[in-house]
Amino acid sequence: MHPELQSRWQKLQDAKHIMVSAIHQATRDAHFQPSGEWSMAQVIEHLLASEGGTLGYMKKKSSSGWDSLEEAAAEHNEKSTAINTRLESNERYKAPDVLPEPGNTASIEELLQQWNLLREDLHAFLQTIEPGHFNKLVFRQPAAGMLSVLHALEFMDAHLRHHLPQIERINQA
């Protein structure tokens, strides 16, 4: 994998490892919902839906060929930075309507296995992208608009890290 993608991929994998470790160290049941909030299982289900939707969109958008896609411009970089900065804050946000409400029925082991498979699929997809296509607009993020694959990986990382404190709050409830 190209070093520019590899560094973002590794950061995303590191964030996943931190999340999985926090869940394994939790003393609460993975399906416990404090005060009507999501459970740890629901958080993982939400991340699966988000990452799966991101990958699916990128695959579909690029299926007609990368060369026909528009290049990211300064405005796209600004919107990417803005959404990631927003996710780095302590503010809480409602999930976009395009994502399903997590059901809280799957086991944590099942969800983590699905996540591993999804990440294998993402990794395989990333390995097919040529460096000249890194800045092509291939993903529509609901709040930021069209983003490149580089932006998408940064968003996925910021989104995952945004949910880490939620796991801690659930476990401490």
Phi, psi and omega in degrees: 000142180300140183305327180295321176282321183303318181295320179290321178299314182296320178297319178294318178295321178298318179296320178297317180300318178297317180297313181296319177298318179297321180291316179294331180273350183294146178263347178277153172297141183297342182257004178292129179244106178284128174047044176075006177276175178291153171274173176298321178298320179293324177298314180295319178299319177297315179297321177298316180296317181294309181293321178296319177294321178297311180297315179301317179296315181296320179296314181294314183297324182273352185296336179272000180113135182290327186295335181278351182279147180288149177279145174293142179242183181304320181298325179289320176297319179295317179293323177297313178299319182296315182292323179290322176296318178300317180291334179282348179283170178274000181292152178252143183230150174285139178296145178300149181298339180290342180265138179289155175289127181298140187273335180067031181247332182283148177288156180296324179297318178298315180296317180293325176295317177298321180296317178300316179295319178298317180293325175297318178296317178298315180300315179299318179297314182299326181292343181270350186274127178279147181308327179293350181252002182299330183257016176280142180281109190232356183218133176257110175273131187307322182266336186254343183087206185289137180225161176275173177297324177296316177297318182299316179295320177294320177297313181301319178295312180297322180295314179298313181295331176298327183272351178302312178299332179296319177299317179296319179296319180298315183293331181271350182293000000 
